[in-house]
């Protein structure tokens, strides 16, 4: 008697927990007002083709509907995916008003600041890398696929706008530490800057427990200005990463971003 065995193969069921893959969400374009419609990957970079999610084809002068004229391409450096430079290739339309003949392009202010070459998401990635991960500007420029000058100017401007110019960042400061720091060595002599450090956070704890160790040496012989010297060491480390500074304005901005206590502003969980 022969026994026949039937093999039953079930079709794999689609997981009901995970949503379908979405390139727009994966590349963090949701907050930029853009939708990904294509991609091109190579060993050197990733290009994401996208268009404006919610176009506004209305004339801001007379309010009439615009007539599509042509399509303009704009390329922006974006947050790198896997340390491979990512470029947004944005196709946005140009309109002509049938009433007043005004010509305009689709709005991209949500995706990029005026006259910038880096998307807002890319700028955020660069600023977090500089402040939280202590990356050099050269490494950030390599990740974004832009020149050193482009990365440096964009990141310092964003750090100045978002963090340094914050009018509330000095709120609650009651105790300061002061130290002299050499920011540049030259053949004609060293150049110094004065470092002012907020010591309020450690006033009630470390400063009171170890007053004789932390107060200035001329008040307590043999002691050291501990917390301030710790920041001084951070600045020395910064100068080593950057291989030296020649521009004092760049050095001051980088020092504030490096040691200004902005890490929790960018990474609340840290």
C-alpha positions, 0 to 999 in steps of 0.5 A, a space after each residue: 500500500 502506497 502512502 502519498 504525502 502532501 506538502 502544503 506550503 503556506 504563503 508568507 503572511 505580511 506582518 501586520 505590525 510594521 507599516 509599508 516602507 516609506 522612502 519619504 519617512 526614512 530620509 526625514 523629508 516629512 518635516 521639510 514639506 517634500 515627498 520622495 519619488 525616486 532614488 539613485 544610489 552609487 558608491 559615492 553618494 545617494 540622490 533622492 528625487 523629490 517634489 513639493 508635497 503641498 504646492 501653492 499655485 496662487 499668485 501672492 500679488 493678485 491671488 489668481 491661479 498660476 499657470 505651470 510654466 516649467 520645472 526647475 531642479 535644485 540640489 541640496 546636501 542632506 543628512 547622510 545615510 550610512 555616512 554616504 553623502 545624500 543629495 536632495 534633487 528637488 523638482 519644483 514648478 515655476 508658475 506664471 500668473 495669467 492676470 498680472 504676469 508675475 512669475 514665481 517658484 514653488 516655496 521651499 522655505 520649509 526645506 532650506 534657509 535662504 541662500 543655503 546649500 544644505 537642507 534644514 535636516 542636514 544642518 541639524 545633523 551637522 550641528 548635533 555632530 559638532 556639539 554632541 559628538 565633537 566631530 570636526 568640520 572636515 568630517 561634517 563636510 565629508 558627510 554632507 558632501 560639501 566644501 569645508 567653507 560651506 559646512 563651516 559657514 552654515 553650521 556656525 550660522 545655525 549654531 549662532 541663530 539657534 543656540 548662541 543668540 538665545 536670550 534665555 541661555 544666561 538665565 539662572 547663571 549666578 557663579 562664574 569661573 575665569 581662566 586665561 587660555 592660549 587659542 593660538 601659538 605664533 612665532 611672535 608669541 602666544 595669543 590669549 583669550 579669557 574663558 568665562 565658565 558658568 559654575 552655578 550647576 556645581 555650586 551647591 554640590 562640588 564647590 561647597 564640598 571641595 571649596 579649598 580645592 576649587 577656589 582660586 589659588 591666591 585665596 587658598 594656597 596650593 588649590 586649583 580652579 577645577 571646573 574651569 580648568 576642565 573646560 580649558 582642557 575641552 578647548 585644548 581638545 577642540 583646538 587639536 581636532 581642528 588642527 589649530 585656528 587662524 580666525 578668532 571669530 570662528 574660534 569663539 563660536 566653536 568654543 561656545 558650541 563645544 563647551 556652552 552646555 547646548 548638548 541637552 538642547 539638541 539631545 534632551 535624553 543625554 
